[in-house]
Amino acid sequence: MSIEEAILEAVRALPAEKQQELLDHAARLRAETNRGAARISLEGLWADLGISLSAKEIDENQREAWRGFPREDI
């Protein structure tokens, strides 16, 4: 028996209100799974482009990008 068949058999043995609880829980699990799939690292996106940035280069680029940005804490 496959997992899918075992789940279906277990669900059929439950009363309707428990089946609804299980359906709600499955929807939450699916949402959690979809959220996790949306997280893709930038390193993974750049892998086939041959781009290699060091931490120092990233820091320098961030400083340059934010250089003209007004600050209220100074």
PQR file with spaces between the fields and no chain letter, atoms N, CA, C, O and H, PARSE charges and radii, in Angstrom:
ATOM       1  N    MET     1       0.849   -1.174    0.000 -0.4000 1.5000
ATOM       2  CA   MET     1       0.000    0.000    0.000 -0.0000 2.0000
ATOM       3  C    MET     1       0.896    1.239    0.000  0.5500 1.7000
ATOM       4  O    MET     1       1.844    1.325    0.780 -0.5500 1.4000
ATOM       5  N    SER     2       0.594    2.189   -0.869 -0.4000 1.5000
ATOM       6  CA   SER     2       1.382    3.423   -0.940 -0.0000 2.0000
ATOM       7  C    SER     2       0.987    4.362    0.194  0.5500 1.7000
ATOM       8  O    SER     2      -0.033    4.156    0.853 -0.5500 1.4000
ATOM       9  H    SER     2      -0.177    2.120   -1.503  0.4000 1.0000
ATOM      10  N    ILE     3       1.780    5.369    0.413 -0.4000 1.5000
ATOM      11  CA   ILE     3       1.474    6.359    1.455 -0.0000 2.0000
ATOM      12  C    ILE     3       0.161    7.053    1.125  0.5500 1.7000
ATOM      13  O    ILE     3      -0.673    7.266    2.005 -0.5500 1.4000
ATOM      14  H    ILE     3       2.608    5.536   -0.121  0.4000 1.0000
ATOM      15  N    GLU     4      -0.020    7.403   -0.135 -0.4000 1.5000
ATOM      16  CA   GLU     4      -1.255    8.077   -0.545 -0.0000 2.0000
ATOM      17  C    GLU     4      -2.480    7.217   -0.238  0.5500 1.7000
ATOM      18  O    GLU     4      -3.488    7.724    0.254 -0.5500 1.4000
ATOM      19  H    GLU     4       0.658    7.230   -0.850  0.4000 1.0000
ATOM      20  N    GLU     5      -2.396    5.935   -0.523 -0.4000 1.5000
ATOM      21  CA   GLU     5      -3.511    5.025   -0.242 -0.0000 2.0000
ATOM      22  C    GLU     5      -3.748    4.897    1.263  0.5500 1.7000
ATOM      23  O    GLU     5      -4.895    4.852    1.708 -0.5500 1.4000
ATOM      24  H    GLU     5      -1.578    5.523   -0.923  0.4000 1.0000
ATOM      25  N    ALA     6      -2.675    4.840    2.041 -0.4000 1.5000
ATOM      26  CA   ALA     6      -2.804    4.736    3.495 -0.0000 2.0000
ATOM      27  C    ALA     6      -3.447    5.996    4.072  0.5500 1.7000
ATOM      28  O    ALA     6      -4.281    5.913    4.974 -0.5500 1.4000
ATOM      29  H    ALA     6      -1.744    4.876    1.679  0.4000 1.0000
ATOM      30  N    ILE     7      -3.064    7.145    3.557 -0.4000 1.5000
ATOM      31  CA   ILE     7      -3.653    8.408    4.025 -0.0000 2.0000
ATOM      32  C    ILE     7      -5.138    8.438    3.684  0.5500 1.7000
ATOM      33  O    ILE     7      -5.968    8.785    4.525 -0.5500 1.4000
ATOM      34  H    ILE     7      -2.386    7.212    2.824  0.4000 1.0000
ATOM      35  N    LEU     8      -5.465    8.078    2.461 -0.4000 1.5000
ATOM      36  CA   LEU     8      -6.861    8.073    2.038 -0.0000 2.0000
ATOM      37  C    LEU     8      -7.699    7.134    2.901  0.5500 1.7000
ATOM      38  O    LEU     8      -8.817    7.474    3.289 -0.5500 1.4000
ATOM      39  H    LEU     8      -4.791    7.797    1.778  0.4000 1.0000
ATOM      40  N    GLU     9      -7.168    5.972    3.197 -0.4000 1.5000
ATOM      41  CA   GLU     9      -7.877    5.006    4.044 -0.0000 2.0000
ATOM      42  C    GLU     9      -8.086    5.572    5.446  0.5500 1.7000
ATOM      43  O    GLU     9      -9.165    5.431    6.022 -0.5500 1.4000
ATOM      44  H    GLU     9      -6.259    5.696    2.883  0.4000 1.0000
ATOM      45  N    ALA    10      -7.053    6.213    5.994 -0.4000 1.5000
ATOM      46  CA   ALA    10      -7.161    6.798    7.335 -0.0000 2.0000
ATOM      47  C    ALA    10      -8.173    7.933    7.352  0.5500 1.7000
ATOM      48  O    ALA    10      -8.936    8.066    8.309 -0.5500 1.4000
ATOM      49  H    ALA    10      -6.177    6.327    5.526  0.4000 1.0000
ATOM      50  N    VAL    11      -8.190    8.749    6.313 -0.4000 1.5000
ATOM      51  CA   VAL    11      -9.127    9.877    6.241 -0.0000 2.0000
ATOM      52  C    VAL    11     -10.560    9.366    6.155  0.5500 1.7000
ATOM      53  O    VAL    11     -11.449    9.902    6.817 -0.5500 1.4000
ATOM      54  H    VAL    11      -7.570    8.641    5.536  0.4000 1.0000
ATOM      55  N    ARG    12     -10.788    8.357    5.360 -0.4000 1.5000
ATOM      56  CA   ARG    12     -12.140    7.804    5.201 -0.0000 2.0000
ATOM      57  C    ARG    12     -12.677    7.243    6.518  0.5500 1.7000
ATOM      58  O    ARG    12     -13.890    7.195    6.717 -0.5500 1.4000
ATOM      59  H    ARG    12     -10.066    7.922    4.822  0.4000 1.0000
ATOM      60  N    ALA    13     -11.796    6.822    7.409 -0.4000 1.5000
ATOM      61  CA   ALA    13     -12.220    6.255    8.693 -0.0000 2.0000
ATOM      62  C    ALA    13     -12.577    7.331    9.718  0.5500 1.7000
ATOM      63  O    ALA    13     -13.109    7.017   10.783 -0.5500 1.4000
ATOM      64  H    ALA    13     -10.810    6.861    7.247  0.4000 1.0000
ATOM      65  N    LEU    14     -12.290    8.596    9.407 -0.4000 1.5000
ATOM      66  CA   LEU    14     -12.552    9.689   10.348 -0.0000 2.0000
ATOM      67  C    LEU    14     -13.952   10.270   10.140  0.5500 1.7000
ATOM      68  O    LEU    14     -14.502   10.212    9.040 -0.5500 1.4000
ATOM      69  H    LEU    14     -11.858    8.851    8.541  0.4000 1.0000
ATOM      70  N    PRO    15     -14.525   10.838   11.223 -0.5600 1.5000
ATOM      71  CA   PRO    15     -15.800   11.555   11.058  0.2800 2.0000
ATOM      72  C    PRO    15     -15.568   12.837   10.246  0.5500 1.7000
ATOM      73  O    PRO    15     -14.437   13.306   10.124 -0.5500 1.4000
ATOM      74  N    ALA    16     -16.639   13.390    9.700 -0.4000 1.5000
ATOM      75  CA   ALA    16     -16.551   14.547    8.796 -0.0000 2.0000
ATOM      76  C    ALA    16     -15.808   15.737    9.414  0.5500 1.7000
ATOM      77  O    ALA    16     -15.011   16.381    8.731 -0.5500 1.4000
ATOM      78  H    ALA    16     -17.558   13.009    9.799  0.4000 1.0000
ATOM      79  N    GLU    17     -16.056   16.039   10.690 -0.4000 1.5000
ATOM      80  CA   GLU    17     -15.400   17.204   11.308 -0.0000 2.0000
ATOM      81  C    GLU    17     -13.884   16.993   11.427  0.5500 1.7000
ATOM      82  O    GLU    17     -13.112   17.943   11.294 -0.5500 1.4000
ATOM      83  H    GLU    17     -16.704   15.516   11.245  0.4000 1.0000
ATOM      84  N    LYS    18     -13.466   15.758   11.675 -0.4000 1.5000
ATOM      85  CA   LYS    18     -12.037   15.452   11.742 -0.0000 2.0000
ATOM      86  C    LYS    18     -11.416   15.484   10.336  0.5500 1.7000
ATOM      87  O    LYS    18     -10.261   15.878   10.174 -0.5500 1.4000
ATOM      88  H    LYS    18     -14.093   14.987   11.783  0.4000 1.0000
ATOM      89  N    GLN    19     -12.175   15.074    9.341 -0.4000 1.5000
ATOM      90  CA   GLN    19     -11.690   15.171    7.963 -0.0000 2.0000
ATOM      91  C    GLN    19     -11.438   16.625    7.602  0.5500 1.7000
ATOM      92  O    GLN    19     -10.449   16.936    6.937 -0.5500 1.4000
ATOM      93  H    GLN    19     -13.113   14.754    9.472  0.4000 1.0000
ATOM      94  N    GLN    20     -12.332   17.529    8.037 -0.4000 1.5000
ATOM      95  CA   GLN    20     -12.160   18.955    7.768 -0.0000 2.0000
ATOM      96  C    GLN    20     -10.911   19.484    8.463  0.5500 1.7000
ATOM      97  O    GLN    20     -10.164   20.268    7.878 -0.5500 1.4000
ATOM      98  H    GLN    20     -13.135   17.276    8.577  0.4000 1.0000
ATOM      99  N    GLU    21     -10.675   19.064    9.704 -0.4000 1.5000
ATOM     100  CA   GLU    21      -9.462   19.475   10.425 -0.0000 2.0000
ATOM     101  C    GLU    21      -8.215   19.023    9.668  0.5500 1.7000
ATOM     102  O    GLU    21      -7.248   19.773    9.533 -0.5500 1.4000
ATOM     103  H    GLU    21     -11.281   18.427   10.179  0.4000 1.0000
ATOM     104  N    LEU    22      -8.255   17.803    9.183 -0.4000 1.5000
ATOM     105  CA   LEU    22      -7.124   17.263    8.438 -0.0000 2.0000
ATOM     106  C    LEU    22      -6.899   18.030    7.138  0.5500 1.7000
ATOM     107  O    LEU    22      -5.759   18.297    6.757 -0.5500 1.4000
ATOM     108  H    LEU    22      -9.040   17.194    9.292  0.4000 1.0000
ATOM     109  N    LEU    23      -7.984   18.382    6.464 -0.4000 1.5000
ATOM     110  CA   LEU    23      -7.886   19.171    5.236 -0.0000 2.0000
ATOM     111  C    LEU    23      -7.282   20.545    5.518  0.5500 1.7000
ATOM     112  O    LEU    23      -6.443   21.024    4.755 -0.5500 1.4000
ATOM     113  H    LEU    23      -8.910   18.166    6.773  0.4000 1.0000
ATOM     114  N    ASP    24      -7.705   21.177    6.608 -0.4000 1.5000
ATOM     115  CA   ASP    24      -7.142   22.477    6.999 -0.0000 2.0000
ATOM     116  C    ASP    24      -5.647   22.355    7.292  0.5500 1.7000
ATOM     117  O    ASP    24      -4.852   23.206    6.893 -0.5500 1.4000
ATOM     118  H    ASP    24      -8.386   20.788    7.227  0.4000 1.0000
ATOM     119  N    HIS    25      -5.282   21.292    7.991 -0.4000 1.5000
ATOM     120  CA   HIS    25      -3.867   21.071    8.313 -0.0000 2.0000
ATOM     121  C    HIS    25      -3.053   20.841    7.034  0.5500 1.7000
ATOM     122  O    HIS    25      -1.941   21.354    6.904 -0.5500 1.4000
ATOM     123  H    HIS    25      -5.928   20.601    8.315  0.4000 1.0000
ATOM     124  N    ALA    26      -3.600   20.082    6.107 -0.4000 1.5000
ATOM     125  CA   ALA    26      -2.910   19.837    4.834 -0.0000 2.0000
ATOM     126  C    ALA    26      -2.713   21.148    4.076  0.5500 1.7000
ATOM     127  O    ALA    26      -1.676   21.342    3.442 -0.5500 1.4000
ATOM     128  H    ALA    26      -4.503   19.666    6.212  0.4000 1.0000
ATOM     129  N    ALA    27      -3.686   22.038    4.133 -0.4000 1.5000
ATOM     130  CA   ALA    27      -3.560   23.345    3.462 -0.0000 2.0000
ATOM     131  C    ALA    27      -2.434   24.156    4.095  0.5500 1.7000
ATOM     132  O    ALA    27      -1.672   24.812    3.386 -0.5500 1.4000
ATOM     133  H    ALA    27      -4.528   21.879    4.647  0.4000 1.0000
ATOM     134  N    ARG    28      -2.320   24.117    5.429 -0.4000 1.5000
ATOM     135  CA   ARG    28      -1.225   24.832    6.107 -0.0000 2.0000
ATOM     136  C    ARG    28       0.127   24.248    5.711  0.5500 1.7000
ATOM     137  O    ARG    28       1.074   24.991    5.452 -0.5500 1.4000
ATOM     138  H    ARG    28      -2.940   23.584    6.005  0.4000 1.0000
ATOM     139  N    LEU    29       0.218   22.924    5.666 -0.4000 1.5000
ATOM     140  CA   LEU    29       1.475   22.285    5.266 -0.0000 2.0000
ATOM     141  C    LEU    29       1.857   22.660    3.838  0.5500 1.7000
ATOM     142  O    LEU    29       3.025   22.918    3.547 -0.5500 1.4000
ATOM     143  H    LEU    29      -0.551   22.321    5.877  0.4000 1.0000
ATOM     144  N    ARG    30       0.867   22.689    2.952 -0.4000 1.5000
ATOM     145  CA   ARG    30       1.124   23.057    1.565 -0.0000 2.0000
ATOM     146  C    ARG    30       1.623   24.502    1.478  0.5500 1.7000
ATOM     147  O    ARG    30       2.552   24.794    0.725 -0.5500 1.4000
ATOM     148  H    ARG    30      -0.082   22.480    3.188  0.4000 1.0000
ATOM     149  N    ALA    31       1.006   25.410    2.251 -0.4000 1.5000
ATOM     150  CA   ALA    31       1.428   26.809    2.257 -0.0000 2.0000
ATOM     151  C    ALA    31       2.862   26.943    2.763  0.5500 1.7000
ATOM     152  O    ALA    31       3.650   27.699    2.194 -0.5500 1.4000
ATOM     153  H    ALA    31       0.251   25.174    2.863  0.4000 1.0000
ATOM     154  N    GLU    32       3.207   26.218    3.825 -0.4000 1.5000
ATOM     155  CA   GLU    32       4.573   26.242    4.350 -0.0000 2.0000
ATOM     156  C    GLU    32       5.561   25.742    3.309  0.5500 1.7000
ATOM     157  O    GLU    32       6.646   26.302    3.153 -0.5500 1.4000
ATOM     158  H    GLU    32       2.567   25.604    4.287  0.4000 1.0000
ATOM     159  N    THR    33       5.185   24.690    2.603 -0.4000 1.5000
ATOM     160  CA   THR    33       6.052   24.114    1.578 -0.0000 2.0000
ATOM     161  C    THR    33       6.264   25.103    0.447  0.5500 1.7000
ATOM     162  O    THR    33       7.381   25.244   -0.051 -0.5500 1.4000
ATOM     163  H    THR    33       4.303   24.235    2.730  0.4000 1.0000
ATOM     164  N    ASN    34       5.205   25.791    0.035 -0.4000 1.5000
ATOM     165  CA   ASN    34       5.311   26.760   -1.052 -0.0000 2.0000
ATOM     166  C    ASN    34       6.158   27.957   -0.657  0.5500 1.7000
ATOM     167  O    ASN    34       6.900   28.496   -1.478 -0.5500 1.4000
ATOM     168  H    ASN    34       4.297   25.676    0.440  0.4000 1.0000
ATOM     169  N    ARG    35       6.050   28.379    0.614 -0.4000 1.5000
ATOM     170  CA   ARG    35       6.881   29.500    1.074 -0.0000 2.0000
ATOM     171  C    ARG    35       8.353   29.116    1.016  0.5500 1.7000
ATOM     172  O    ARG    35       9.184   29.921    0.595 -0.5500 1.4000
ATOM     173  H    ARG    35       5.447   27.941    1.281  0.4000 1.0000
ATOM     174  N    GLY    36       8.680   27.920    1.425 -0.4000 1.5000
ATOM     175  CA   GLY    36      10.064   27.464    1.400 -0.0000 2.0000
ATOM     176  C    GLY    36      10.611   27.370   -0.001  0.5500 1.7000
ATOM     177  O    GLY    36      11.795   27.629   -0.216 -0.5500 1.4000
ATOM     178  H    GLY    36       8.004   27.266    1.767  0.4000 1.0000
ATOM     179  N    ALA    37       9.796   27.012   -0.947 -0.4000 1.5000
ATOM     180  CA   ALA    37      10.228   26.881   -2.338 -0.0000 2.0000
ATOM     181  C    ALA    37      10.541   28.239   -2.948  0.5500 1.7000
ATOM     182  O    ALA    37      11.341   28.335   -3.878 -0.5500 1.4000
ATOM     183  H    ALA    37       8.834   26.802   -0.772  0.4000 1.0000
ATOM     184  N    ALA    38       9.915   29.288   -2.430 -0.4000 1.5000
ATOM     185  CA   ALA    38      10.123   30.615   -3.000 -0.0000 2.0000
ATOM     186  C    ALA    38      11.483   31.192   -2.632  0.5500 1.7000
ATOM     187  O    ALA    38      11.937   32.145   -3.265 -0.5500 1.4000
ATOM     188  H    ALA    38       9.265   29.210   -1.674  0.4000 1.0000
ATOM     189  N    ARG    39      12.125   30.644   -1.642 -0.4000 1.5000
ATOM     190  CA   ARG    39      13.423   31.157   -1.204 -0.0000 2.0000
ATOM     191  C    ARG    39      14.534   30.543   -2.053  0.5500 1.7000
ATOM     192  O    ARG    39      14.870   29.367   -1.909 -0.5500 1.4000
ATOM     193  H    ARG    39      11.756   29.870   -1.128  0.4000 1.0000
ATOM     194  N    ILE    40      15.086   31.354   -2.928 -0.4000 1.5000
ATOM     195  CA   ILE    40      16.180   30.909   -3.785 -0.0000 2.0000
ATOM     196  C    ILE    40      17.368   31.816   -3.496  0.5500 1.7000
ATOM     197  O    ILE    40      17.233   33.039   -3.481 -0.5500 1.4000
ATOM     198  H    ILE    40      14.812   32.308   -3.045  0.4000 1.0000
ATOM     199  N    SER    41      18.510   31.223   -3.270 -0.4000 1.5000
ATOM     200  CA   SER    41      19.672   32.049   -2.954 -0.0000 2.0000
ATOM     201  C    SER    41      20.160   32.766   -4.207  0.5500 1.7000
ATOM     202  O    SER    41      20.063   32.242   -5.316 -0.5500 1.4000
ATOM     203  H    SER    41      18.619   30.229   -3.282  0.4000 1.0000
ATOM     204  N    LEU    42      20.678   33.959   -4.014 -0.4000 1.5000
ATOM     205  CA   LEU    42      21.231   34.704   -5.141 -0.0000 2.0000
ATOM     206  C    LEU    42      22.438   33.995   -5.719  0.5500 1.7000
ATOM     207  O    LEU    42      22.693   34.053   -6.922 -0.5500 1.4000
ATOM     208  H    LEU    42      20.756   34.385   -3.113  0.4000 1.0000
ATOM     209  N    GLU    43      23.172   33.329   -4.857 -0.4000 1.5000
ATOM     210  CA   GLU    43      24.328   32.582   -5.327 -0.0000 2.0000
ATOM     211  C    GLU    43      23.888   31.507   -6.324  0.5500 1.7000
ATOM     212  O    GLU    43      24.555   31.272   -7.332 -0.5500 1.4000
ATOM     213  H    GLU    43      22.965   33.282   -3.880  0.4000 1.0000
ATOM     214  N    GLY    44      22.772   30.866   -6.033 -0.4000 1.5000
ATOM     215  CA   GLY    44      22.234   29.857   -6.931 -0.0000 2.0000
ATOM     216  C    GLY    44      21.765   30.457   -8.247  0.5500 1.7000
ATOM     217  O    GLY    44      21.915   29.844   -9.304 -0.5500 1.4000
ATOM     218  H    GLY    44      22.230   31.057   -5.214  0.4000 1.0000
ATOM     219  N    LEU    45      21.201   31.650   -8.183 -0.4000 1.5000
ATOM     220  CA   LEU    45      20.752   32.320   -9.404 -0.0000 2.0000
ATOM     221  C    LEU    45      21.923   32.716  -10.290  0.5500 1.7000
ATOM     222  O    LEU    45      21.806   32.722  -11.515 -0.5500 1.4000
ATOM     223  H    LEU    45      21.080   32.149   -7.324  0.4000 1.0000
ATOM     224  N    TRP    46      23.055   33.047   -9.670 -0.4000 1.5000
ATOM     225  CA   TRP    46      24.225   33.510  -10.422 -0.0000 2.0000
ATOM     226  C    TRP    46      25.136   32.371  -10.856  0.5500 1.7000
ATOM     227  O    TRP    46      26.082   32.604  -11.608 -0.5500 1.4000
ATOM     228  H    TRP    46      23.151   33.042   -8.675  0.4000 1.0000
ATOM     229  N    ALA    47      24.884   31.160  -10.411 -0.4000 1.5000
ATOM     230  CA   ALA    47      25.815   30.044  -10.606 -0.0000 2.0000
ATOM     231  C    ALA    47      26.224   29.852  -12.058  0.5500 1.7000
ATOM     232  O    ALA    47      27.399   29.607  -12.333 -0.5500 1.4000
ATOM     233  H    ALA    47      24.116   30.971   -9.800  0.4000 1.0000
ATOM     234  N    ASP    48      25.291   29.957  -12.990 -0.4000 1.5000
ATOM     235  CA   ASP    48      25.623   29.701  -14.389 -0.0000 2.0000
ATOM     236  C    ASP    48      26.169   30.927  -15.114  0.5500 1.7000
ATOM     237  O    ASP    48      26.507   30.841  -16.295 -0.5500 1.4000
ATOM     238  H    ASP    48      24.337   30.156  -12.766  0.4000 1.0000
ATOM     239  N    LEU    49      26.260   32.068  -14.429 -0.4000 1.5000
ATOM     240  CA   LEU    49      26.760   33.299  -15.052 -0.0000 2.0000
ATOM     241  C    LEU    49      28.257   33.511  -14.845  0.5500 1.7000
ATOM     242  O    LEU    49      28.851   34.400  -15.456 -0.5500 1.4000
ATOM     243  H    LEU    49      25.985   32.138  -13.470  0.4000 1.0000
ATOM     244  N    GLY    50      28.851   32.714  -14.003 -0.4000 1.5000
ATOM     245  CA   GLY    50      30.281   32.835  -13.756 -0.0000 2.0000
ATOM     246  C    GLY    50      30.646   34.069  -12.938  0.5500 1.7000
ATOM     247  O    GLY    50      31.779   34.543  -13.024 -0.5500 1.4000
ATOM     248  H    GLY    50      28.369   31.993  -13.507  0.4000 1.0000
ATOM     249  N    ILE    51      29.719   34.597  -12.151 -0.4000 1.5000
ATOM     250  CA   ILE    51      29.961   35.780  -11.327 -0.0000 2.0000
ATOM     251  C    ILE    51      30.478   35.323   -9.969  0.5500 1.7000
ATOM     252  O    ILE    51      29.886   34.458   -9.324 -0.5500 1.4000
ATOM     253  H    ILE    51      28.799   34.212  -12.081  0.4000 1.0000
ATOM     254  N    SER    52      31.586   35.914   -9.546 -0.4000 1.5000
ATOM     255  CA   SER    52      32.149   35.570   -8.247 -0.0000 2.0000
ATOM     256  C    SER    52      32.456   36.864   -7.505  0.5500 1.7000
ATOM     257  O    SER    52      33.325   37.628   -7.925 -0.5500 1.4000
ATOM     258  H    SER    52      32.067   36.617  -10.070  0.4000 1.0000
ATOM     259  N    LEU    53      31.762   37.112   -6.420 -0.4000 1.5000
ATOM     260  CA   LEU    53      31.974   38.317   -5.622 -0.0000 2.0000
ATOM     261  C    LEU    53      32.486   37.928   -4.246  0.5500 1.7000
ATOM     262  O    LEU    53      31.963   37.018   -3.605 -0.5500 1.4000
ATOM     263  H    LEU    53      31.056   36.492   -6.078  0.4000 1.0000
ATOM     264  N    SER    54      33.507   38.626   -3.811 -0.4000 1.5000
ATOM     265  CA   SER    54      34.016   38.386   -2.466 -0.0000 2.0000
ATOM     266  C    SER    54      33.210   39.227   -1.477  0.5500 1.7000
ATOM     267  O    SER    54      32.489   40.145   -1.867 -0.5500 1.4000
ATOM     268  H    SER    54      33.932   39.366   -4.332  0.4000 1.0000
ATOM     269  N    ALA    55      33.340   38.904   -0.213 -0.4000 1.5000
ATOM     270  CA   ALA    55      32.658   39.664    0.829 -0.0000 2.0000
ATOM     271  C    ALA    55      33.135   41.113    0.812  0.5500 1.7000
ATOM     272  O    ALA    55      32.347   42.025    1.059 -0.5500 1.4000
ATOM     273  H    ALA    55      33.925   38.157    0.105  0.4000 1.0000
ATOM     274  N    LYS    56      34.419   41.333    0.522 -0.4000 1.5000
ATOM     275  CA   LYS    56      34.970   42.681    0.466 -0.0000 2.0000
ATOM     276  C    LYS    56      34.331   43.478   -0.670  0.5500 1.7000
ATOM     277  O    LYS    56      33.991   44.648   -0.496 -0.5500 1.4000
ATOM     278  H    LYS    56      35.060   40.591    0.322  0.4000 1.0000
ATOM     279  N    GLU    57      34.170   42.843   -1.833 -0.4000 1.5000
ATOM     280  CA   GLU    57      33.538   43.525   -2.971 -0.0000 2.0000
ATOM     281  C    GLU    57      32.076   43.876   -2.677  0.5500 1.7000
ATOM     282  O    GLU    57      31.597   44.948   -3.045 -0.5500 1.4000
ATOM     283  H    GLU    57      34.446   41.893   -1.975  0.4000 1.0000
ATOM     284  N    ILE    58      31.389   42.968   -2.018 -0.4000 1.5000
ATOM     285  CA   ILE    58      29.998   43.229   -1.669 -0.0000 2.0000
ATOM     286  C    ILE    58      29.912   44.398   -0.698  0.5500 1.7000
ATOM     287  O    ILE    58      29.072   45.281   -0.870 -0.5500 1.4000
ATOM     288  H    ILE    58      31.778   42.097   -1.719  0.4000 1.0000
ATOM     289  N    ASP    59      30.772   44.416    0.323 -0.4000 1.5000
ATOM     290  CA   ASP    59      30.791   45.521    1.288 -0.0000 2.0000
ATOM     291  C    ASP    59      31.085   46.851    0.607  0.5500 1.7000
ATOM     292  O    ASP    59      30.435   47.854    0.901 -0.5500 1.4000
ATOM     293  H    ASP    59      31.454   43.699    0.462  0.4000 1.0000
ATOM     294  N    GLU    60      32.056   46.870   -0.300 -0.4000 1.5000
ATOM     295  CA   GLU    60      32.396   48.098   -1.020 -0.0000 2.0000
ATOM     296  C    GLU    60      31.224   48.583   -1.865  0.5500 1.7000
ATOM     297  O    GLU    60      30.932   49.778   -1.900 -0.5500 1.4000
ATOM     298  H    GLU    60      32.584   46.055   -0.539  0.4000 1.0000
ATOM     299  N    ASN    61      30.558   47.663   -2.541 -0.4000 1.5000
ATOM     300  CA   ASN    61      29.410   48.039   -3.364 -0.0000 2.0000
ATOM     301  C    ASN    61      28.262   48.576   -2.517  0.5500 1.7000
ATOM     302  O    ASN    61      27.572   49.513   -2.919 -0.5500 1.4000
ATOM     303  H    ASN    61      30.795   46.692   -2.513  0.4000 1.0000
ATOM     304  N    GLN    62      28.057   47.980   -1.341 -0.4000 1.5000
ATOM     305  CA   GLN    62      27.005   48.474   -0.454 -0.0000 2.0000
ATOM     306  C    GLN    62      27.329   49.886    0.040  0.5500 1.7000
ATOM     307  O    GLN    62      26.459   50.757    0.059 -0.5500 1.4000
ATOM     308  H    GLN    62      28.617   47.219   -1.015  0.4000 1.0000
ATOM     309  N    ARG    63      28.580   50.105    0.439 -0.4000 1.5000
ATOM     310  CA   ARG    63      28.975   51.443    0.889 -0.0000 2.0000
ATOM     311  C    ARG    63      28.786   52.466   -0.226  0.5500 1.7000
ATOM     312  O    ARG    63      28.297   53.568    0.023 -0.5500 1.4000
ATOM     313  H    ARG    63      29.286   49.397    0.424  0.4000 1.0000
ATOM     314  N    GLU    64      29.165   52.118   -1.437 -0.4000 1.5000
ATOM     315  CA   GLU    64      29.020   53.030   -2.572 -0.0000 2.0000
ATOM     316  C    GLU    64      27.545   53.308   -2.862  0.5500 1.7000
ATOM     317  O    GLU    64      27.174   54.452   -3.127 -0.5500 1.4000
ATOM     318  H    GLU    64      29.563   51.224   -1.640  0.4000 1.0000
ATOM     319  N    ALA    65      26.715   52.290   -2.816 -0.4000 1.5000
ATOM     320  CA   ALA    65      25.301   52.459   -3.106 -0.0000 2.0000
ATOM     321  C    ALA    65      24.602   53.340   -2.069  0.5500 1.7000
ATOM     322  O    ALA    65      23.694   54.098   -2.410 -0.5500 1.4000
ATOM     323  H    ALA    65      27.017   51.361   -2.600  0.4000 1.0000
ATOM     324  N    TRP    66      25.021   53.243   -0.805 -0.4000 1.5000
ATOM     325  CA   TRP    66      24.371   53.981    0.263 -0.0000 2.0000
ATOM     326  C    TRP    66      25.070   55.310    0.588  0.5500 1.7000
ATOM     327  O    TRP    66      24.613   56.039    1.468 -0.5500 1.4000
ATOM     328  H    TRP    66      25.759   52.628   -0.528  0.4000 1.0000
ATOM     329  N    ARG    67      26.155   55.632   -0.098 -0.4000 1.5000
ATOM     330  CA   ARG    67      26.957   56.815    0.209 -0.0000 2.0000
ATOM     331  C    ARG    67      26.132   58.096    0.221  0.5500 1.7000
ATOM     332  O    ARG    67      26.269   58.889    1.152 -0.5500 1.4000
ATOM     333  H    ARG    67      26.526   55.039   -0.813  0.4000 1.0000
ATOM     334  N    GLY    68      25.289   58.327   -0.765 -0.4000 1.5000
ATOM     335  CA   GLY    68      24.530   59.570   -0.851 -0.0000 2.0000
ATOM     336  C    GLY    68      23.185   59.529   -0.152  0.5500 1.7000
ATOM     337  O    GLY    68      22.426   60.495   -0.218 -0.5500 1.4000
ATOM     338  H    GLY    68      25.178   57.682   -1.521  0.4000 1.0000
ATOM     339  N    PHE    69      22.879   58.437    0.510 -0.4000 1.5000
ATOM     340  CA   PHE    69      21.604   58.292    1.172 -0.0000 2.0000
ATOM     341  C    PHE    69      21.607   59.099    2.463  0.5500 1.7000
ATOM     342  O    PHE    69      22.515   58.948    3.281 -0.5500 1.4000
ATOM     343  H    PHE    69      23.496   57.652    0.563  0.4000 1.0000
ATOM     344  N    PRO    70      20.590   59.966    2.662 -0.5600 1.5000
ATOM     345  CA   PRO    70      20.584   60.792    3.881  0.2800 2.0000
ATOM     346  C    PRO    70      20.385   59.947    5.131  0.5500 1.7000
ATOM     347  O    PRO    70      19.600   58.998    5.136 -0.5500 1.4000
ATOM     348  N    ARG    71      21.107   60.304    6.193 -0.4000 1.5000
ATOM     349  CA   ARG    71      21.010   59.593    7.466 -0.0000 2.0000
ATOM     350  C    ARG    71      20.497   60.530    8.535  0.5500 1.7000
ATOM     351  O    ARG    71      20.841   61.711    8.553 -0.5500 1.4000
ATOM     352  H    ARG    71      21.744   61.074    6.189  0.4000 1.0000
ATOM     353  N    GLU    72      19.681   60.009    9.418 -0.4000 1.5000
ATOM     354  CA   GLU    72      19.123   60.804   10.515 -0.0000 2.0000
ATOM     355  C    GLU    72      19.874   60.570   11.826  0.5500 1.7000
ATOM     356  O    GLU    72      19.645   61.286   12.801 -0.5500 1.4000
ATOM     357  H    GLU    72      19.402   59.049    9.404  0.4000 1.0000
ATOM     358  N    ASP    73      20.761   59.581   11.864 -0.4000 1.5000
ATOM     359  CA   ASP    73      21.417   59.243   13.127 -0.0000 2.0000
ATOM     360  C    ASP    73      22.753   59.971   13.323  0.5500 1.7000
ATOM     361  O    ASP    73      23.452   59.722   14.305 -0.5500 1.4000
ATOM     362  H    ASP    73      20.947   58.999   11.072  0.4000 1.0000
ATOM     363  N    ILE    74      23.100   60.841   12.421 -0.4000 1.5000
ATOM     364  CA   ILE    74      24.386   61.548   12.548 -0.0000 2.0000
ATOM     365  C    ILE    74      24.149   62.925   13.128  0.5500 1.7000
ATOM     366  O    ILE    74      25.097   63.686   13.318 -0.5500 1.4000
ATOM     367  H    ILE    74      22.532   61.042   11.623  0.4000 1.0000
